Amino acid sequence: MSEQNKPNKQEKVGEVVSAKMQKTIVVAVTRKVAHPMYKRIVTKRKKFYAHDEAGQASVGDIVRIVEARPMSKLKRWTLAEVVRKGQQLAEAAV
């Protein structure tokens, strides 16, 4: 396949809310939308399960995930990069 025929994969940026599973993280993506009737800005949040092969992401990190083939019942995304490391609880105590 040439570069022009490759489909564009979706990317999302969100915060890791769980990293307790092996090779899997849960990423919460938040967005602000106007309410259809009242036009008030509402925050919507959706969780995505993403594959983290190296286990480099931890809770509180801001990460970029990319659309991938289905790997399990819920997992359809892979970790592309860790945009910003979150604050660790051990560092905050010091």
Sequence and secondary structure as in RCSB ss.txt:
>XXXX:A:sequence
MSEQNKPNKQEKVGEVVSAKMQKTIVVAVTRKVAHPMYKRIVTKRKKFYAHDEAGQASVGDIVRIVEARPMSKLK
RWTLAEVVRKGQQLAEAAV
>XXXX:A:secstr
  GGGS    EEEEEEEEEEETTEEEEEEEEEEE TTT  EEEEEEEEEEE SS    TT EEEEEE    SSSE
EEEEEEEEE    HHHHH 
